[in-house]
Amino acid sequence: QVQLVESGGGLVQPGGSLRLSCVSSGIITRIYAMAWYRQAPGKQRELVARITTDGSANYLDSVKGRFTISRDNPENTVYLQMNSLKPEDTAVYYCNAQRAYLDFWGQGTQVTVSS
């Protein structure tokens, strides 16, 4: 059974930082592209950051320079370091593992940026 479990979300003030973690089980994480998506109320889910099996990363334009995705394959974990957070970053953040036709999702973690 494949599971992706996110953690690290919460309430933070504008300008603050959070680090999200996603621990996977039931898959060999190192052979999957891993990604973070987010979905704000009333909006479509969007890709925030993605890291390939060789470590190449790409980002949503609005988070470039503020967010960093990384992976720890032996620990089956992917991280999203989020700095200089803005109210518009408020959303539920989802972890995703993708390989060919296989596509797995976590349950999401809420990130709220507010003063």
C-alpha positions, -999 to 999 in steps of 0.1 A, spaced: 0 0 0 14 33 -11 12 62 14 25 98 12 23 116 45 28 154 47 37 173 78 50 207 87 21 230 78 6 256 102 0 292 108 28 316 101 31 354 98 40 371 65 78 369 60 81 338 80 93 303 71 80 267 72 95 234 60 71 208 47 80 171 48 66 142 28 74 107 39 65 80 14 61 43 20 52 15 -3 73 29 -32 110 33 -40 110 71 -38 143 75 -57 128 63 -89 99 87 -87 97 124 -97 84 141 -65 64 173 -64 45 197 -42 12 211 -54 -11 235 -36 -48 244 -37 -63 276 -23 -100 279 -17 -119 284 -49 -88 279 -70 -74 250 -91 -46 229 -78 -13 242 -91 22 228 -93 45 246 -68 78 227 -72 90 194 -88 122 175 -84 133 148 -108 151 115 -100 184 132 -109 177 162 -86 167 187 -112 141 211 -99 116 235 -113 93 260 -96 62 280 -100 73 315 -110 57 332 -80 78 310 -55 111 312 -73 138 324 -50 117 318 -19 109 280 -20 134 251 -23 125 215 -29 149 188 -20 148 150 -15 164 125 8 161 92 -10 174 69 17 148 84 40 121 83 14 114 120 22 109 151 1 110 186 16 97 220 7 115 248 24 94 279 22 108 313 31 95 349 29 60 335 30 32 357 17 -6 356 24 -11 344 -12 9 313 -3 -20 302 19 -33 269 6 -34 231 13 -1 217 1 0 182 -14 28 159 -20 29 139 -53 49 110 -66 49 103 -103 64 77 -125 51 69 -160 14 61 -155 17 59 -117 6 89 -97 2 90 -59 -9 118 -36 -8 127 0 -37 139 21 -24 175 22 -12 199 49 -27 233 55 -4 264 53 -19 297 65 1 329 61 -16 356 82 -8 383 107 
